[in-house]
Every structure is written in structure tokens, then in C-alpha cells.
Amino acid sequence: QKEVEQDPGPLSVPEGAIVSLNCTYSNSAFQYFMWYRQYSRKGPELLMYTYSSGNKEDGRFTAQVDKSSKYISLFIRDSQPSDSATYLCAMSEEGGADGLTFGKGTHLIIQP
Amino acid sequence: EPEVTQTPSHQVTQMGQEVILRCVPISNHLYFYWYRQILGQKVEFLVSFYNNEISEKSEIFDDQFSVERPDGSNFTLKIRSTKLEDSAMYFCASSDPWAGRETQYFGPGTRLLVL
């Protein structure tokens, strides 16, 4: 059973659009939810970090967690061509394993 | 802004050879990690290291792998006898326990190719 599922895309949207990226998971013990951005052949860059359920906003980015549905989202407002990258969700348990469990990533393309 | 650095950026080796991948974590971080990403696959956790010992390791981290913090700044991953399937991107990460060990910052990676 795959723990974290993420649509690999590619997801192509015009510049300025609102982007919605999503992950589902099966492990109800996950409490920490992260979004990373990864440019081609580079390391993952931490974008957002959320604990348990709720929303968190940082500039153009909003992270949302719905633990009852085991579903997390990342919204990007006013998308820019520089946002084109692969977006990875990652999760971990509270007081549990050190290692993060990643989704496979969604490849996002913002068309100028 | 402080960042995790890794050397080399690329490494090509023959099957059966030993390789050492090097990382300099962010200076005030206390947790260190290695992950790998096979081309087209998920980022996978290998091992975590805290207080000079392995904190946790995954099933992938078998006896062929070892980690070391030889001095106050470097963190290394050694693969003793490389296999073709070890070809992957290897990422080092570190975290600050005060900010939460979940907030892990990744280096740029070392691309390992085993021939």
C-alpha cells in the first residue's frame, strides 16, 4: 500500500492562474506536513510546514491540511513562470520516525 | 542564508568500488539525514544521525552503508561496495531540533552513477 499519493502531472497553467496541488495519504499517524519545491536536478527546497489540520499562508502560498480526509493541498496564487518546478509533499509522525515520507511530486509548468 | 552543501556534485564509479559522499550541514543544526532519489522515483529516507550515532535507518540502509561525522562540520555517507542499483541522487539534509526535526533542509545532492 502506497503511503503518500501525488499526481505526477504535468500540470500546465497560464501565468497568473491559481494553482492547486494535492496529496492523499493512508497513515493516520502523520501529523507534520511539508511542501517542498524541486527544480530539475536540484535538492528539495522547503516551502511550507504545517502541523496537524488547518491552513497556513505565506505570501502567495497557502497550505491546507484535512486530516479527516487524509488530504493536503498547496495553493499558489498569481502563479509565475519561476514557479515552474516539481512540488513534493512530505509527511512525518509526531514522536515517530525521523525520516520524511515523500510523495512522488507533481511537475508544474506555468506558461508565460 | 545558511545552506547545506554537498560534494562532489557528480560521482561516477565502477561496480564494487567504495564511494564516500560528503555533506556540510547547516552549522547550528543537530539532526542530519541522508536520502536518495532514483531517477523518476520518490525521495526515500536512508538514515538519520543525532548525537554522534544513528537515530533511525530504513530498510534500504543495509550493511553496505555507513555514516560518520568525522569532525565538527562534515557528515559523510559511505557505500562500501557499490551496486548498479545504487545509482541515484543522494541528498543530505539537516534540521534544528528547536525548530522541529521535521523541518529538514536539503542540500543540492550528489548524483552517483555506478557502471
Interface residues (C-beta under 8 A of the other chain):
Chain A: V4 Y32 M34 Y36 R41 K42 G43 P44 E45 L46 Y49 L88 A90 S92 A97 D98 G99 L100 T101 F102 G103 K104 G105
Chain B: V4 Y31 Y33 Y35 Q41 K42 V43 E44 F45 L46 S48 Y50 S55 E56 S58 M89 F91 G100 R101 E102 T103 Q104 Y105 F106 G107 P108 G109 R111
